[in-house]
């Protein structure tokens, strides 16, 4: 890729922060700026036509398992990792 030399003006604080970030990543200031601009352009480009998909859902029988609380993610994870969960899932 051919590179062009340009001049940009950045606020001192931003320039200092970006230089420190580049140094911490072992990258050049140029590569950080190129990456940021590429990411910004990728997010703003229109997405091509995508195939429609159908969301597949399953209805459980009997509702939630006793002891499960969908508002407590840590408790739910503990519940799912518990042997009782695996035993009841096999039935």
N, C-alpha and C positions, 0 to 999 in steps of 0.2 A: 504494500500500500504506500503510495506516495504521500509524504507528509508536507504540510504547509506551515510556514512560520507565521504566527499571528501575535498581536498584542492584545491583552485583555487587562482591564482595570478591576481589581478586587479591593474590598475594604481590608485594612491592615489586619484586623482581628480574624477575618475569614481566611486570609492568606496564611497567617500564622497557624491557625487551626489545621488547615489542609496540609501545610508542610509537615507539621507534627504527625498528622495521621499517615501521610505517605512514608515518613521515616519509620514509623512504628510497624508498617506493613512491609518495609523493604522495597518500596516501589517509588517510581519517580513522580514528581508533581504532574507531569504530562500524562502519565498512565492513569492517575487518579481522576484527572479532569476528563480524559477521554472516556473512561468507564462511566463516570457520572452522566455525561452527556449521552452516551449510548443507551444507558438504562432509561433516562428520561424520554428519549425518542422511542424506544421500544414500548414504553407504557402508553404513549400517545398515538401510536400507529393503529389504524383500524384493524381489527381482527378479521381474517378471512371468514368466508361462510363455513360454518361448522355443521356437522351432521346433528340432527335433533336426537335427543336421548330420552329414554323413559326411566323415571325414577322407580326402582323396584323397592317395594316395602313389604314387610311381613307383619302379620298380626299374631301376636303371642296369645296363647290360650291362658286365661285366668289372670291376666294383668301382670304386674310386677311380682317378682319373687319376694317372699317375706324377708324383711331385713334390708331391702334395697331402697335407697333414697337418691333419686336423680338430682337433687339439689346439693348433694355432698359428694363431689367427685373423688376425693381421697377415700372416703368410706366406700364408695361404689367400686373403686379399684381394689381395695382390700377385699370386699365382698366377692368380686369376680375371681380374684386369685385364691380364694379360700377353697379347700377341697370340697366343701359342701356344695359349692356352686358347680364344680365339675361333675360331681355325682348326680346332682339334680338335672344337669344339662343332658346327661346320657339317657335319662328316662323318656 
